[in-house]
Amino acid sequence: MPGLFESCDQMKRRMDEAEQIFYEVQERDDRPDFYEEVKPFVDKVKGEADVWKEEASAWVQTTSYPYLHESQMEDTYDNIMNASLQAYQRTTKEKQFKETLQAVEFILNSIQTQLTQES
């Protein structure tokens, strides 16, 4: 599924972007403007994450790989959405934020590894 492989890459780029935003927000004196900064980014991530989730859910139901399940796709989607929003909150704890990003990256990498082995 080349579409899913590319969607995983796209989600990785968005999570890298969220991490960069997180550190920029921590350094700022002002709060990010919701309508100018937060909402456009979260909406962009949601549109792309919706596509990823649909592709990943369809794939996980047909793959013979026993270590990825539908519930992990749901959790990863939720983590992607949470990270995209939490990146803008100054109260977000760095450790928790990084752990969320690592969990997302682990699932995305696992999917891509399995897709590569299947092709």
C-alpha positions in Angstrom: 0.0 0.0 0.0 2.1 2.9 -1.2 -0.6 5.3 0.0 -0.3 4.2 3.6 3.5 4.3 3.4 3.3 7.9 2.3 0.7 8.7 4.9 3.0 7.4 7.6 5.8 9.7 6.2 3.3 12.6 6.3 2.4 11.9 9.9 6.0 11.8 10.9 6.6 15.2 9.3 3.6 16.6 11.1 4.9 15.2 14.4 8.3 16.7 13.8 6.5 20.0 13.1 4.5 19.7 16.3 7.7 19.1 18.3 9.3 22.2 16.7 6.2 24.2 17.6 6.3 22.8 21.2 9.8 24.2 21.7 9.0 27.5 20.1 6.0 28.0 22.2 7.9 27.2 25.4 10.3 30.1 24.5 7.7 32.6 23.7 6.4 35.3 26.1 2.9 35.4 24.5 0.3 32.8 24.0 -0.3 31.4 20.5 -3.3 32.9 18.7 -5.9 30.2 18.5 -7.4 31.2 15.1 -4.1 32.3 13.5 -1.8 29.5 14.6 -3.5 26.7 16.5 -6.6 26.0 14.6 -5.0 26.0 11.1 -2.3 23.5 12.2 -4.7 21.2 14.0 -7.1 21.3 11.1 -4.3 20.4 8.7 -3.2 17.5 10.9 -6.7 16.3 11.3 -7.3 16.1 7.6 -4.1 14.2 7.0 -4.6 12.0 10.1 -8.1 11.1 9.0 -6.7 9.8 5.7 -3.9 7.9 7.6 -6.4 6.3 10.0 -8.6 5.1 7.2 -5.7 3.6 5.3 -4.1 2.1 8.4 -7.4 0.6 9.7 -8.0 -1.0 6.3 -4.5 -2.4 6.1 -4.4 -3.7 9.7 -7.5 -5.8 9.0 -5.9 -7.5 5.9 -2.3 -7.9 7.0 -1.0 -11.1 8.5 1.3 -9.2 10.8 0.2 -10.2 14.3 1.7 -7.4 16.3 -0.4 -4.4 15.1 -4.1 -4.2 15.9 -7.0 -1.9 15.2 -6.9 -0.5 18.7 -3.4 0.7 18.2 -4.4 2.6 15.1 -7.2 4.3 17.1 -4.7 5.1 19.9 -2.1 6.4 17.5 -4.7 8.6 15.8 -5.7 10.0 19.2 -2.0 10.6 20.1 -1.4 12.4 16.8 -4.4 14.7 17.4 -3.5 15.3 21.0 0.1 16.1 20.2 -0.9 18.6 17.5 -2.9 20.5 20.1 -0.7 20.1 23.1 2.3 21.5 21.1 0.7 24.9 21.6 0.0 24.6 25.3 2.8 26.0 27.5 1.6 23.8 30.4 2.4 20.6 28.4 5.1 18.6 30.2 8.1 17.9 27.9 8.5 14.3 29.1 4.9 13.4 28.4 4.9 15.2 25.1 8.0 13.4 23.9 6.7 10.0 25.0 3.5 10.7 23.0 5.6 11.5 19.9 7.8 8.4 20.5 4.6 6.2 20.7 3.4 7.6 17.4 6.7 7.2 15.7 7.0 3.6 16.9 3.6 2.6 15.3 4.4 4.5 12.1 7.8 2.9 11.8 6.3 -0.6 12.5 3.7 -0.1 9.8 6.3 1.0 7.3 8.7 -1.8 8.2 5.9 -4.4 7.7 4.8 -2.7 4.4 8.3 -2.9 3.1 8.5 -6.6 4.0 5.2 -7.4 2.4 6.2 -5.8 -0.9 
